[in-house]
């Protein structure tokens, strides 16, 4: 089963969804804001990818955190806690295919992963 995780109004998620639709890839979309995310799932992704890869430090949510809060996110546990509390801190999109996980969207990467 292929699942695309993200936030529906995120431009990069929109591009990924469009690519999947254009290539007739069957997938389920999981919106972090609507469907939520849990610590077990984030812990699994963190184990596979590393918390630094999963944590979005470029977005407005990260920039909106005060410096003290940002400095407290210093390991997997604290990153998972922060991402559970504010799913917009998760780098998007997250593509899960069976037991593999890929973060971000590049058409050439999706072509390799899904063909």
Secondary structure, 3 states (H helix, E strand, C coil): CEEEEECCCCHHHHHHHHHHHHCCCCCEEEEHHHHCCCHHHHHHHHHHHCHHHHECCCCHHHHHCCHHHHHHCCCHHHHHHHHHHCHHHECCCEEEECCEEEECCCHHHHHHHHC
